[in-house]
């Protein structure tokens, strides 16, 4: 009998030892799983939380978000409404309704992105939350919900960068299409005239008619040259291949030369005037770029002024900045087009010759000199284009 008892005790102890080893193995695995889970949470910078659908109270198990002085802290015992007070008002209702649907059992999953307002500022940061039902009561209603939250500012910035890149690509395609459409039309018009008049020229023996044909060929050649120059200039500036060359010169002499050149191009009934703030003014800037800007502004005034005056001049230097302007009594520009006229290939009047690059080129050149080009105009009352640049 004693032997049986001893045998039983030995077997019992072995079984207990086996059970203990199993429990220790399970505990070790549990600890290992917890360590692995914590590692994953840290790597993903997640916050984990539980929500009791009946009491609507939230408890937080861990918070591995990157903490800064503007990231909101979570507190056990909060309700979704408490948390929602920190959200952007445009997002708060959507977030609350999605969580409410999960708690009521009408939704199986919860996934929202929302903005969290930074206290005492108009700034915010982005968060993303996931949640699901982990337990249900006897009626099938959710009794326990587990969720995670993470800050997604970096991802949102990447999304914005991708959207910007896509928009730039679309704009590039639009400009390319507009370029081909406008340039092909504008080049074809003077080119057809040059080819047509050149083919007639050898058969025309009348000197007066030949001179007239030559004048027309020269006029259209100049138009073609202006279009090509515009494209080349704006391409050089934007690619950085056209370097700024600073020189010192007299503004009055530059403008007088331009006035003398363009005075012969004004329409009958139009007077070309100048108005300078001083008898002479020495400035240091890129003379060629300034001259190109003024050429475009004068040419623009010539196109749209059928009667009255065109006046070119400059105002007294203020704080090291020189304002030159071209004022006309032409057809003017509608208020809605005042900024659009500086867009590439935009033309207020499609019947007026031009590729729609002149004013865009002006602004690009002015920007390259640290200046601006602006316009004041009223429809039917004329326009004033002003270029303001820093001078030395």
C-alpha positions as CSV (number, residue, x, y, z in Angstrom):
1,X,0.0,0.0,0.0
2,X,2.8,2.3,0.9
3,X,4.5,1.6,-2.4
4,X,1.4,2.5,-4.3
5,X,1.1,5.8,-2.4
6,X,4.8,6.6,-3.3
7,X,4.2,5.7,-6.9
8,X,1.1,7.9,-7.0
9,X,3.0,10.8,-5.4
10,X,5.8,10.5,-7.9
11,X,3.4,10.5,-10.8
12,X,1.4,13.4,-9.4
13,X,4.6,15.5,-8.9
14,X,5.7,14.8,-12.5
15,X,2.3,15.8,-13.8
16,X,2.5,19.0,-11.7
17,X,6.0,19.7,-12.9
18,X,4.8,19.2,-16.5
19,X,1.8,21.5,-16.0
20,X,4.1,24.1,-14.4
21,X,6.6,23.9,-17.3
22,X,3.7,24.3,-19.8
23,X,2.4,27.4,-17.9
24,X,5.9,28.8,-17.8
25,X,6.3,28.2,-21.5
26,X,3.0,30.0,-22.2
27,X,4.0,32.9,-19.9
28,X,7.2,33.2,-21.8
29,X,5.4,33.2,-25.1
30,X,3.0,35.8,-23.8
31,X,5.8,38.0,-22.7
32,X,7.5,37.5,-26.0
33,X,4.3,38.4,-27.9
34,X,3.9,41.5,-25.7
35,X,7.4,42.6,-26.5
36,X,6.9,42.0,-30.2
37,X,3.5,43.9,-30.1
38,X,5.1,46.8,-28.2
39,X,7.9,46.9,-30.7
40,X,5.4,47.1,-33.6
41,X,3.4,49.8,-31.9
42,X,6.6,51.8,-31.2
43,X,7.8,51.3,-34.8
44,X,4.4,52.5,-36.2
45,X,4.1,55.2,-33.5
46,X,0.6,54.1,-32.6
47,X,-1.7,54.8,-29.7
48,X,-4.0,51.9,-28.7
49,X,-7.2,52.4,-26.8
50,X,-10.4,50.7,-25.7
51,X,-13.9,52.1,-25.8
52,X,-16.8,50.8,-23.7
53,X,-19.9,51.3,-25.9
54,X,-22.3,51.4,-22.9
55,X,-20.5,54.0,-20.8
56,X,-18.8,55.7,-23.8
57,X,-15.6,55.9,-21.8
58,X,-12.2,55.5,-23.4
59,X,-9.1,54.0,-21.8
60,X,-5.6,54.2,-23.4
61,X,-3.3,51.2,-23.3
62,X,-0.2,52.8,-24.9
63,X,0.8,56.0,-26.6
64,X,3.9,55.8,-28.8
65,X,3.2,59.0,-30.9
66,X,6.0,61.4,-31.4
67,X,5.3,63.8,-28.6
68,X,5.9,67.6,-29.1
69,X,4.6,70.5,-27.2
70,X,1.6,70.8,-29.6
71,X,0.4,67.2,-29.7
72,X,-2.7,66.7,-27.5
73,X,-2.5,64.3,-24.6
74,X,-5.0,61.5,-24.1
75,X,-6.7,60.9,-20.7
76,X,-8.4,57.8,-19.4
77,X,-12.1,58.2,-18.9
78,X,-12.7,60.6,-21.7
79,X,-15.7,60.3,-24.0
80,X,-15.6,60.7,-27.8
81,X,-17.3,64.1,-27.3
82,X,-14.5,65.2,-25.0
83,X,-11.9,64.2,-27.6
84,X,-14.0,65.8,-30.4
85,X,-13.7,69.2,-28.8
86,X,-10.0,69.4,-29.9
87,X,-10.9,68.5,-33.5
88,X,-11.4,70.8,-36.4
89,X,-15.1,71.7,-36.4
90,X,-15.4,70.5,-40.0
91,X,-14.2,67.0,-39.0
92,X,-15.6,66.6,-35.5
93,X,-19.2,65.6,-36.5
94,X,-18.1,63.1,-39.1
95,X,-15.7,61.5,-36.6
96,X,-18.4,61.3,-33.9
97,X,-21.0,59.8,-36.2
98,X,-18.6,57.1,-37.5
99,X,-17.8,56.1,-34.0
100,X,-21.4,56.2,-32.9
101,X,-22.3,53.8,-35.8
102,X,-19.6,51.4,-34.6
103,X,-20.9,51.5,-31.0
104,X,-24.5,50.9,-32.0
105,X,-23.5,47.9,-34.2
106,X,-24.7,49.5,-37.5
107,X,-21.1,49.6,-38.8
108,X,-18.4,46.9,-38.6
109,X,-15.3,49.1,-39.0
110,X,-14.2,52.6,-38.1
111,X,-11.6,54.4,-40.1
112,X,-11.3,58.2,-40.1
113,X,-8.8,61.0,-40.9
114,X,-9.2,64.3,-39.1
115,X,-7.5,67.5,-38.1
116,X,-6.6,68.2,-34.4
117,X,-6.4,71.9,-33.6
118,X,-3.3,73.1,-31.9
119,X,-4.3,75.2,-28.8
120,X,-4.0,79.0,-29.1
121,X,-3.4,79.0,-32.8
122,X,-5.0,78.5,-36.2
123,X,-2.7,75.5,-37.0
124,X,-3.6,71.8,-36.9
125,X,-2.0,68.4,-37.3
126,X,-3.5,65.3,-38.9
127,X,-4.5,62.0,-37.2
128,X,-5.8,58.7,-38.5
129,X,-7.8,56.3,-36.4
130,X,-9.0,52.6,-36.9
131,X,-11.3,50.7,-34.6
132,X,-13.3,47.4,-34.6
133,X,-15.6,45.5,-32.3
134,X,-13.8,42.8,-30.2
135,X,-16.6,41.6,-28.0
136,X,-20.4,41.4,-28.2
137,X,-23.1,40.8,-25.6
138,X,-25.8,38.1,-25.7
139,X,-27.9,40.3,-28.0
140,X,-25.1,40.7,-30.4
141,X,-24.5,44.4,-29.5
142,X,-20.9,45.6,-29.2
143,X,-19.6,45.4,-25.6
144,X,-15.9,46.2,-26.3
145,X,-14.1,48.2,-29.0
146,X,-10.4,48.4,-29.6
147,X,-8.8,51.1,-31.7
148,X,-5.5,52.7,-32.8
149,X,-4.6,56.3,-33.6
150,X,-1.5,57.7,-35.3
151,X,-0.2,61.1,-36.5
152,X,-0.1,61.3,-40.3
153,X,1.3,64.7,-41.0
154,X,4.2,63.3,-43.0
155,X,1.9,61.3,-45.2
156,X,-0.4,64.3,-45.7
157,X,2.5,66.4,-46.8
158,X,3.5,63.7,-49.3
159,X,-0.1,63.6,-50.6
160,X,-0.1,67.4,-51.0
161,X,3.3,67.2,-52.8
162,X,1.9,64.6,-55.1
163,X,-1.2,66.7,-55.8
164,X,1.0,69.7,-56.5
165,X,3.2,67.7,-58.8
166,X,0.2,66.4,-60.7
167,X,-1.3,69.9,-61.0
168,X,2.1,71.2,-62.3
169,X,2.2,68.4,-64.8
170,X,-1.4,69.1,-65.9
171,X,-0.5,72.8,-66.1
172,X,2.6,72.0,-68.1
173,X,0.4,69.9,-70.6
174,X,-2.1,72.8,-70.8
175,X,0.7,75.3,-71.5
176,X,2.3,73.0,-74.1
177,X,-1.0,72.6,-75.9
178,X,-1.7,76.3,-75.7
179,X,1.9,77.0,-76.9
180,X,1.5,74.7,-80.0
181,X,-2.0,76.1,-80.8
182,X,-1.0,79.8,-80.4
183,X,2.5,79.7,-81.9
184,X,1.5,77.6,-84.9
185,X,-1.2,80.2,-85.7
186,X,0.8,83.3,-85.0
187,X,3.9,82.0,-87.0
188,X,1.7,80.8,-89.9
189,X,0.2,84.3,-90.4
190,X,3.3,86.3,-91.1
191,X,5.0,83.3,-92.7
192,X,2.2,83.0,-95.2
193,X,2.5,86.7,-96.0
194,X,6.3,86.5,-96.4
195,X,6.0,83.5,-98.7
196,X,3.1,84.9,-100.7
197,X,4.6,88.4,-101.3
198,X,8.0,86.9,-102.0
199,X,6.5,84.7,-104.8
200,X,4.9,87.7,-106.4
201,X,7.9,90.0,-106.2
202,X,9.9,88.6,-109.1
203,X,7.0,89.1,-111.5
204,X,6.2,92.7,-110.4
205,X,8.1,95.3,-112.5
206,X,6.4,98.4,-111.0
207,X,8.9,100.0,-108.6
208,X,6.2,101.4,-106.4
209,X,4.4,98.1,-106.1
210,X,7.7,96.3,-105.5
211,X,8.5,98.8,-102.7
212,X,5.1,98.2,-101.1
213,X,5.6,94.4,-101.3
214,X,9.1,94.7,-99.7
215,X,7.7,96.8,-96.9
216,X,5.0,94.2,-96.2
217,X,7.6,91.4,-96.3
218,X,9.8,93.4,-93.9
219,X,6.8,94.1,-91.6
220,X,5.8,90.4,-91.4
221,X,9.5,89.4,-90.9
222,X,9.6,91.7,-87.9
223,X,6.4,90.2,-86.5
224,X,7.9,86.7,-86.9
225,X,11.1,87.8,-85.2
226,X,9.2,89.3,-82.2
227,X,7.4,86.0,-81.7
228,X,10.6,83.9,-81.9
229,X,12.4,86.4,-79.6
230,X,9.6,86.1,-77.0
231,X,9.8,82.4,-76.9
232,X,13.6,82.4,-76.7
233,X,13.8,85.1,-74.0
234,X,11.3,83.5,-71.7
235,X,13.0,80.1,-72.2
236,X,16.4,81.4,-71.4
237,X,15.3,83.2,-68.3
238,X,13.4,80.3,-66.8
239,X,16.2,77.8,-67.6
240,X,18.7,80.2,-65.9
241,X,20.9,80.4,-69.0
242,X,20.3,84.1,-69.5
243,X,22.5,85.8,-67.0
244,X,21.8,89.3,-65.6
245,X,24.3,91.8,-66.8
246,X,24.4,95.0,-64.7
247,X,25.4,98.2,-66.4
248,X,25.1,101.9,-65.6
249,X,23.2,104.0,-68.1
250,X,20.9,107.1,-68.5
251,X,17.2,106.1,-68.4
252,X,16.3,109.2,-70.4
253,X,18.5,108.2,-73.3
254,X,17.1,104.7,-73.3
255,X,13.5,105.8,-73.3
256,X,14.1,108.6,-75.9
257,X,15.6,106.0,-78.3
258,X,12.6,103.8,-77.8
259,X,10.2,106.7,-78.3
260,X,12.0,107.7,-81.5
261,X,11.8,104.1,-82.8
262,X,8.1,103.6,-82.0
263,X,6.8,107.0,-82.8
264,X,6.6,106.1,-86.5
265,X,4.4,103.1,-85.7
266,X,1.5,104.8,-84.0
267,X,-1.8,104.8,-85.8
268,X,-3.2,107.9,-87.4
269,X,-4.9,110.0,-84.7
270,X,-2.6,108.8,-81.9
271,X,0.1,110.9,-80.3
272,X,3.2,109.4,-78.7
273,X,4.5,111.4,-75.7
274,X,7.1,111.1,-73.0
275,X,7.1,112.3,-69.4
276,X,10.3,112.0,-67.4
277,X,10.7,112.9,-63.7
278,X,14.1,114.5,-64.3
279,X,16.3,115.7,-67.1
280,X,18.8,112.8,-66.6
281,X,18.9,109.8,-64.4
282,X,21.8,107.4,-64.1
283,X,20.8,103.9,-62.9
284,X,22.5,100.5,-62.6
285,X,20.5,97.5,-63.7
286,X,20.3,95.1,-66.7
287,X,19.7,97.5,-69.5
288,X,18.8,94.9,-72.1
289,X,16.1,93.3,-69.9
290,X,14.6,96.7,-69.0
291,X,14.6,97.7,-72.7
292,X,12.8,94.5,-73.6
293,X,10.2,95.1,-70.9
294,X,9.5,98.6,-72.2
295,X,9.4,97.4,-75.8
296,X,6.6,94.9,-74.9
297,X,4.6,97.5,-73.0
298,X,4.9,100.1,-75.8
299,X,4.0,97.5,-78.5
300,X,1.0,96.5,-76.3
301,X,-0.2,100.1,-76.1
302,X,0.2,100.5,-79.9
303,X,-2.0,97.4,-80.6
304,X,-4.9,98.6,-78.5
305,X,-4.9,102.4,-78.9
306,X,-6.8,103.6,-82.0
307,X,-7.0,107.3,-81.0
308,X,-5.8,109.6,-78.3
309,X,-2.4,109.4,-76.7
310,X,0.3,106.9,-75.6
311,X,2.6,108.3,-72.9
312,X,5.8,106.7,-71.7
313,X,7.7,107.9,-68.7
314,X,9.0,107.3,-65.2
315,X,8.3,108.7,-61.7
316,X,10.8,110.0,-59.1
317,X,12.9,107.3,-57.5
318,X,11.5,106.2,-54.1
319,X,13.5,104.0,-51.6
320,X,15.9,102.8,-54.3
321,X,13.1,101.7,-56.7
322,X,12.4,103.1,-60.1
323,X,8.8,103.0,-61.5
324,X,8.5,103.3,-65.3
325,X,5.2,103.3,-67.0
326,X,3.3,103.3,-70.3
327,X,-0.1,104.9,-70.3
328,X,-2.6,104.8,-73.2
329,X,-6.1,105.9,-74.0
330,X,-7.0,102.6,-75.7
331,X,-9.8,100.1,-75.3
332,X,-8.8,99.2,-71.7
333,X,-9.1,95.9,-69.8
334,X,-12.1,94.5,-67.9
335,X,-11.5,94.1,-64.2
336,X,-11.7,90.3,-64.4
337,X,-8.8,90.2,-66.9
338,X,-6.4,92.5,-65.1
339,X,-4.3,89.6,-63.7
340,X,-5.1,87.1,-66.5
341,X,-3.4,89.3,-69.1
342,X,-0.1,88.3,-67.5
343,X,-0.8,84.6,-68.1
344,X,1.0,82.9,-70.9
345,X,-1.0,82.7,-74.2
346,X,-4.0,84.5,-72.7
347,X,-5.4,87.1,-75.1
348,X,-8.1,89.5,-74.2
349,X,-8.9,90.0,-77.9
350,X,-8.3,87.0,-80.2
351,X,-8.5,89.3,-83.3
352,X,-5.4,91.3,-82.3
353,X,-2.2,89.7,-83.6
354,X,0.2,88.3,-81.0
355,X,1.0,85.0,-79.3
356,X,-0.1,86.1,-75.8
357,X,3.5,85.9,-74.5
358,X,4.5,89.6,-74.3
359,X,3.1,90.6,-70.9
360,X,4.1,87.2,-69.4
361,X,7.6,87.8,-70.7
362,X,7.6,91.3,-69.1
363,X,6.6,90.0,-65.7
364,X,9.2,87.2,-65.9
365,X,11.9,89.6,-66.7
366,X,10.8,92.1,-64.0
367,X,10.8,89.3,-61.4
368,X,14.3,88.3,-62.5
369,X,15.4,91.9,-61.7
370,X,13.7,91.8,-58.3
371,X,10.8,93.9,-59.6
372,X,7.2,93.7,-60.6
373,X,4.8,94.6,-63.4
374,X,1.3,95.8,-62.6
375,X,-1.6,97.3,-64.5
376,X,-4.4,99.7,-63.8
377,X,-7.2,99.9,-66.3
378,X,-10.9,100.5,-67.0
379,X,-12.7,99.1,-69.9
380,X,-13.0,101.8,-72.6
381,X,-10.8,104.3,-70.7
382,X,-7.3,103.0,-71.4
383,X,-4.6,101.3,-69.3
384,X,-1.4,102.1,-67.4
385,X,1.3,99.4,-67.2
386,X,3.9,100.0,-64.6
387,X,7.3,98.2,-64.1
388,X,9.0,98.8,-60.8
389,X,12.6,97.6,-60.3
390,X,15.3,98.2,-57.7
391,X,18.2,100.3,-59.0
392,X,21.7,101.1,-57.7
